Amino acid sequence: MEKILYLECSSGISGDMTVGALLDLGADPEYLKTELKKLPAEGYRLHFGRKSSKGIDAFDFDVILEEEHDHSHGHSHRTMREIREMISGSGLSEKVKEISLKIFTVLAEAEGKVHGKPPEEVGFHEVGAADSIADIVGTALCLENLGIDRIVYSRICEGRGHIWCQHGLMPVPVPAVLELARSHELSLSLTDTEGEMVTPTGAAILAALAQKDEDPLKDRRIAAIGLGAGKKEFAHANILRALLLEGPERETESLETVWVLETNVDDASGEELGYCIESLLKAGAKDACCIPMWMKKHRPAYLLQVICDEEHREKLENILFRETTSIGFRRYRQERRTLPRREGVLETSLGPVRVKYCRHLDQVFAYPEYEDAAAAAEKTGLPFRQVMERIRREAAEQVASEREI
């Protein structure tokens, strides 16, 4: 059964509030402490406790910086490149590394945009501190520990006015939060509350991992409730509420946000385009294709289109510039709907064949791997079409009684 995390951001969101809410949901504090020790980040200790906010009891998680590592140190001493190396070289699980770096990446891009520097080189006043490293990696660890499959969020409430930070007096929302809202389509609801309710780390968690859901409780069971306490005092309860929801036993689809990169090419050979597409797919593109078209002056050309995730986008953009004569391309975000799927090896009457199984509502579809089907056709001398039909029929018979893919 799918586990869905719903973050109710009626009092904004921050990194420590997120970790606190996830710990209140049932994530193991000892696991969090043990795993964080795998990072070479020093100068802090973790606080776990309870706190009342306007009479509501919530989990109080905090990262306490030691005296010699106060907030004036470290914020400008770690770059995204250093953080990436630190996390990639740690003993953390691959899933935790992936989630952590995804959050750091979107935050690095926003901070880099604000400060006018490349994301890998900018010194962050938010990301470079030990507390933010613990908040972001801590969030990833709690998500793994809870076995979360998907994250959704409510409207994001933000305050107004000004706050003091390392760069002086800043308007609320602070520039990094505003840039994250712009670049990742986070809809902020400004309130009359004086002060910052959404931190860059909190906004980055939503931008990197979550999707907005206007009706999160529909057809879902509330399995657990977690409350993470904020540090500031407002007229309302300053808490992040996290609900662990269980979706329908047979979830029919999932949505993810992808990047689409496009450029028109009218002066490349078939060999050049073929090599470019192969390079894009090897470098992590989810899909790449050429679509015939006509350009100005009736020139035959191709629309070169690439679908990718945020992690691989920059690398793939560099390949487009390197392997084509294009001097520019279009990029935009799109939602992609995918069916539940699994892969397996089917023992058929023609021998073992790799098969991809997908489900939509009450139908199960089996898609044999081309290479294995072609090898079976060559071995048996049967027509390829007949081989594919036999494999699909035998796969359908095998999974007819299965409830889940």
Sequence and secondary structure as in RCSB ss.txt:
>XXXX:A:sequence
MEKILYLECSSGISGDMTVGALLDLGADPEYLKTELKKLPAEGYRLHFGRKSSKGIDAFDFDVILEEEHDHSHGH
SHRTMREIREMISGSGLSEKVKEISLKIFTVLAEAEGKVHGKPPEEVGFHEVGAADSIADIVGTALCLENLGIDR
IVYSRICEGRGHIWCQHGLMPVPVPAVLELARSHELSLSLTDTEGEMVTPTGAAILAALAQKDEDPLKDRRIAAI
GLGAGKKEFAHANILRALLLEGPERETESLETVWVLETNVDDASGEELGYCIESLLKAGAKDACCIPMWMKKHRP
AYLLQVICDEEHREKLENILFRETTSIGFRRYRQERRTLPRREGVLETSLGPVRVKYCRHLDQVFAYPEYEDAAA
AAEKTGLPFRQVMERIRREAAEQVASEREI
>XXXX:A:secstr
  EEEEEE TT B HHHHHHHHHHHT  HHHHHHHHTTS   SEEEEEEEEEETTEEEEEEEEEE GGG TTSST
TT BHHHHHHHHHTSSS HHHHHHHHHHHHHHHHHHHHHHTS TTT B SSTTSHHHHHHHHHHHHHHHHHT  E
EEE  EEEEESEEEETTEEEESS HHHHHHHHHTT  EEEEEEES  B HHHHHHHHHHEEE SSTTTT EEEEE
EEEE SS  SS  EEEEEEEE  TT   EEEEEEEEEEEESS  HHHHHHHHHHHHHTT SEEEEEEEE GGG E
EEEEEEEE HHHHHHHHHHHHHHS  S  EEEEEEEEE  EEEEEEEETTEEEEEEEEEETTEEEEEE HHHHHH
HHHHH   HHHHHHHHHHHHHHHHTT S  
